Amino acid sequence: MFLTIDTELMWRHHAAGLAADAIYARSIEPAGVGIGYQLGRLNAHGLKATFFVDPMPARLYGLEPFKRLVGAIVDAGQEVQLHLHPNWTGASGADRAAAASFELIDYDPAAQGAMLAEARDWLERAGAPRPIAFRAGSYSADDATLDALAALGFAYDSSHNGSEHPWPSAIGLPRDRIAPVAHRGLIELPVTLIEDRAGNLRHFQICALSAAEMRAALAHAEANDHAAVVIVSHGFELANRAGTRANRVHRSRFDSLCALLAERRAALPTQHFADRPVLTLGQHDRPLGPSTLRTRLRQAEQLWSNWVEERAA
């Protein structure tokens, strides 16, 4: 089990002209359900999680916010690995709309390698151990990304997401690949998928699946001896999009998932990438099949989340 939390300063708050402290608050500690809350729940349940941290906004806002962030994660006994949204390379304090491309795959191999090396160095300067795992922002990675990561000494990537394939998740693997596999000199750990209706893949993310779908996906993985399960969340995901109030639907899902993983820890132990767990590679694990009832119930829950919980305070 890899419980992963993509952690970043949100571009929408920068583009809206908010001050640096407000951007940090709404991205990292929004409405009391950000990183601090998540670390607390993980600790209460004895779970391991990986925080994929994007340090590139340090170009504009300096290292101090990232030293605080990395310190909080490491002090809580969790791990920091590398995340990257390349649009921050074009960010400006004077023109908040200025940005480079948002997709890493839009860059040539040399430019990708240079950005990855810079981001790794920023993360280490913020106090993180040298990262060995990576996830691209928006899952935007291709085989050139993996080649660059391998050249930099990374051991793992977790950017392949079949629900976003072939764009922007463009790694040369089958769309429905969910089992870890050796690819381009790394171990690729794809994001876990389910079918919510026949032929339609949906990735295992807190804001994308209901608690019932998550429980079913984990039971399916256990029953079929899957090699790994990769779950995605975000530091800001348990709050509304404005970062001003908790989204009770998402918070409840996160809490339910933590309780479930604690309950099933013997069969589904959470791991850090730095643990370098022994992984069975190349299995043909299949996503959980569709259930009309599960899907309809989640859609009803999503309507409530979008119409009620997402309203700004």
C-alpha positions in Angstrom: 0.0 0.0 0.0 1.4 3.4 -1.0 -0.7 6.2 0.4 0.5 9.3 -1.5 -0.3 13.0 -1.0 0.7 15.5 -3.7 1.7 18.6 -1.8 2.1 22.0 -3.5 1.4 25.7 -3.5 -1.7 26.1 -5.7 -1.4 28.1 -8.8 -5.0 29.4 -8.6 -4.2 31.3 -5.4 -1.0 32.8 -6.9 -2.9 33.8 -10.1 -5.6 35.4 -7.9 -3.0 37.7 -6.4 -3.0 36.4 -2.8 -0.1 37.2 -0.6 2.5 34.5 0.1 1.2 33.6 3.5 -2.3 33.3 2.3 -1.2 31.1 -0.6 0.6 28.8 1.9 -2.4 28.7 4.2 -4.9 27.9 1.6 -2.7 25.3 -0.2 -0.9 23.6 2.8 -3.1 24.2 5.8 -6.6 25.1 4.4 -9.5 25.3 6.9 -7.9 23.1 9.5 -7.8 20.0 7.2 -4.5 20.4 5.5 -1.1 18.7 6.1 -1.3 19.1 9.9 -4.7 17.4 10.1 -3.6 14.6 7.7 -0.4 14.0 9.6 -2.4 13.8 12.8 -4.8 11.2 11.4 -2.0 9.1 9.9 -0.2 9.1 13.3 -3.4 8.2 15.2 -3.8 5.1 12.9 -0.1 4.2 12.7 0.0 4.6 8.9 2.8 5.5 6.5 2.3 8.0 3.7 4.4 9.6 1.1 4.2 13.4 0.6 5.2 14.3 -3.0 6.3 17.9 -2.5 6.7 20.4 -5.3 9.5 22.9 -4.3 9.5 24.9 -7.6 7.6 27.9 -6.2 10.7 28.5 -4.1 12.0 30.3 -7.2 9.5 33.0 -6.4 8.7 32.7 -2.7 12.0 31.4 -1.3 12.8 28.3 0.7 11.4 29.2 4.1 7.8 27.9 3.4 9.3 24.7 2.1 11.6 24.3 5.1 8.5 24.5 7.4 6.6 22.1 5.2 9.3 19.5 4.9 10.2 19.8 8.6 6.6 19.1 9.6 6.4 16.0 7.4 9.7 14.6 8.4 9.2 15.3 12.1 5.9 13.4 11.9 7.8 10.3 10.7 6.5 10.5 7.1 8.5 10.7 3.9 9.1 13.4 1.4 9.5 12.6 -2.3 9.6 14.8 -5.4 6.7 16.4 -7.2 7.0 19.0 -10.0 4.6 21.5 -11.7 6.8 23.1 -14.4 4.6 26.2 -14.8 6.3 27.7 -11.8 9.5 28.2 -13.9 7.7 31.0 -15.6 6.0 32.5 -12.5 6.2 36.2 -11.9 5.3 38.3 -8.9 4.6 41.3 -11.2 2.4 39.4 -13.7 0.5 36.7 -11.9 -0.9 35.3 -15.1 2.7 34.6 -16.4 3.5 30.9 -16.5 5.5 28.4 -18.5 3.7 25.3 -19.8 1.8 23.4 -17.2 2.7 20.0 -18.7 6.1 18.5 -18.2 5.7 16.5 -21.4 5.7 19.7 -23.4 9.4 20.1 -22.8 12.2 18.4 -24.6 14.3 15.7 -22.8 17.1 18.1 -21.9 14.8 20.7 -20.4 12.9 18.0 -18.4 16.2 16.8 -17.0 17.3 20.3 -16.0 14.0 21.0 -14.3 14.0 17.7 -12.4 17.6 18.3 -11.2 16.7 21.8 -10.1 13.6 20.6 -8.2 15.5 17.8 -6.5 18.1 20.4 -5.4 15.4 22.8 -4.0 13.9 19.9 -2.1 17.1 18.9 -0.5 17.9 22.5 0.4 14.5 22.6 2.1 15.7 19.7 4.4 14.4 16.6 2.7 16.6 13.5 2.2 17.6 12.9 -1.4 14.5 11.8 -3.1 14.3 8.4 -4.8 10.6 8.6 -6.1 8.8 11.1 -8.3 5.3 12.0 -9.5 4.7 14.6 -12.2 2.2 17.3 -11.7 -1.1 16.4 -13.5 0.6 13.0 -14.0 2.3 14.6 -17.0 5.2 12.4 -17.7 6.5 10.4 -20.7 9.4 8.0 -21.3 11.8 10.9 -21.6 10.8 11.9 -18.1 11.7 8.4 -16.8 15.0 8.5 -18.7 15.9 11.7 -17.0 14.9 10.4 -13.6 16.9 7.3 -14.0 20.0 9.4 -15.0 19.5 11.4 -11.8 19.5 8.2 -9.7 15.8 7.9 -8.9 14.5 4.4 -8.3 10.7 4.9 -8.6 8.1 6.8 -10.6 4.4 7.0 -9.9 3.1 9.2 -12.7 1.3 6.6 -14.9 -2.4 7.1 -14.6 -4.5 5.2 -17.1 -7.5 7.5 -16.5 -5.4 10.4 -17.9 -3.7 8.3 -20.7 -2.5 9.1 -23.3 -2.5 12.8 -22.4 -1.1 14.2 -20.2 -0.1 10.9 -18.7 2.0 9.7 -21.6 4.3 7.0 -20.3 4.6 4.1 -22.8 2.6 1.6 -20.8 -0.8 0.1 -21.4 -3.7 2.3 -20.2 -4.9 -0.3 -17.7 -1.5 -1.1 -16.2 -1.8 -0.9 -12.4 0.8 -3.4 -11.3 4.4 -2.2 -10.7 6.7 -2.8 -13.6 10.4 -2.3 -14.5 10.4 0.4 -17.2 13.1 2.7 -18.6 15.5 1.9 -15.7 13.0 2.6 -12.9 10.2 0.8 -11.1 7.0 2.4 -12.3 4.2 2.2 -9.7 1.0 3.2 -11.5 -1.9 4.9 -9.8 -4.5 2.3 -9.0 -7.7 2.3 -11.1 -11.2 1.0 -11.0 -13.8 0.8 -13.7 -16.8 2.9 -12.6 -18.6 1.8 -15.8 -17.7 -0.7 -18.5 -14.5 0.6 -20.2 -14.3 3.8 -18.2 -11.3 4.0 -15.8 -11.3 6.2 -12.7 -8.2 6.6 -10.5 -8.0 5.9 -6.8 -8.1 9.4 -5.4 -9.9 10.7 -2.3 -11.9 13.2 -4.3 -12.7 10.7 -7.1 -13.9 7.6 -5.2 -16.5 7.1 -2.5 -15.6 5.3 0.7 -17.6 2.3 -0.6 -15.6 2.3 -3.8 -12.3 2.5 -1.9 -13.3 -0.3 0.3 -14.3 -2.4 -2.7 -11.1 -1.6 -4.5 -9.0 -2.7 -1.5 -11.0 -5.9 -1.1 -10.5 -6.6 -4.8 -6.7 -6.0 -4.5 -6.4 -8.2 -1.5 -8.5 -11.0 -2.9 -6.5 -11.1 -6.1 -3.1 -10.7 -4.5 -2.3 -7.5 -6.3 1.4 -6.5 -6.1 0.7 -3.0 -4.9 -2.0 -0.4 -4.5 -1.2 3.3 -5.1 -3.7 5.9 -3.6 -3.6 9.6 -4.4 -4.7 12.6 -2.3 -3.5 16.2 -2.1 -2.6 18.5 0.7 -5.5 20.8 -0.1 -8.0 18.1 -1.1 -10.0 17.9 2.2 -11.0 21.6 1.9 -13.1 23.4 -0.7 -11.4 24.8 -3.8 -11.1 28.2 -2.2 -9.3 26.7 0.8 -11.7 28.5 3.1 -13.7 25.7 4.7 -13.5 21.9 5.1 -15.2 19.7 2.5 -16.9 17.3 4.8 -17.4 14.7 2.1 -13.7 14.5 1.3 -12.7 14.7 5.0 -15.0 11.8 5.8 -13.5 9.8 2.9 -10.0 10.4 4.2 -10.9 9.5 7.7 -12.7 6.3 6.5 -9.7 5.3 4.4 -7.3 5.7 7.3 -9.6 3.6 9.6 -9.8 1.0 6.9 -6.1 0.8 6.3 -5.5 0.5 10.0 -8.1 -2.3 10.2 -6.5 -4.1 7.3 -2.8 -3.4 8.1 -1.8 -7.1 8.3 -2.9 -7.8 4.8 -2.4 -4.3 3.3 0.5 -2.7 5.1 1.4 0.9 4.1 4.9 1.5 2.9 7.3 4.3 2.2 9.3 4.3 -1.0 12.4 4.7 1.2 11.6 1.3 2.7 12.4 -0.2 -0.7 9.9 -3.0 -0.2 10.2 -6.1 -2.3 7.7 -5.8 -5.1 6.5 -8.4 -7.5 7.0 -6.9 -10.9 5.1 -7.4 -14.1 1.9 -9.0 -12.8 -1.2 -8.5 -14.9 -3.4 -7.1 -12.1 -6.8 -5.9 -13.2 -8.8 -3.0 -12.0 -12.0 -3.5 -10.0 -14.9 -4.1 -12.3 -17.9 -1.7 -12.5 -20.9 -1.6 -10.2 -23.8 0.6 -11.2 -25.0 0.9 -7.6 -21.6 2.0 -6.3 -21.2 4.5 -9.2 -24.7 6.0 -8.7 -24.2 6.4 -5.0 -20.9 8.1 -5.5 -22.4 10.4 -8.1 -25.1 11.5 -5.7 -22.4 12.1 -3.1 -20.4 14.1 -5.6 -23.4 16.3 -6.4 -23.7 17.2 -2.7 -19.9 17.8 -2.5 -20.0 20.1 -5.5 -23.2 22.0 -4.7 -22.8 22.4 -0.9 -19.4 21.5 0.4 -17.5 23.4 -2.3 -19.2 26.8 -1.5 -16.7 29.3 -0.1 -17.3 30.3 3.5 
